[in-house]
Amino acid sequence: MLVLEFHHVCKSFGTTTALDGLSFSVSEGEFLVIVGPSGCGKSTVLRLIAGLEAPDQGRILIDGADAANRPPKSRGCAMVFQSYALYPHWTVFENLAFPL
């Protein structure tokens, strides 16, 4: 079963093209590793999967359903940002419990 599919996904920010027709699929049990230099679109792909950005063109399918119709909280995925916003004077528990 295909869990995640990108079909000709394009995303631009102003005059900068971050993704230009990206297509791939990930099946259940597979791992996807995204590597590349700064500015190549890695974070944009993750933000699109998580629903924090919308593609300009193309389709993203999660479990066979069009992700455009699913809010971020219903996508069943999460991401950890590179620039974290933890309170250094709090414990791990206190940082995690704070937003709850």
Secondary structure, 3 states (H helix, E strand, C coil): CEEEEEEEEEEEECCEEEEEEEEEEEECCCCCCCCCCCCCCHHHHHHHHHCCCCCCEEEEEECCEEHHHCCHHHCCCCCCCCCCCCCCCCCHHHHHHCCC
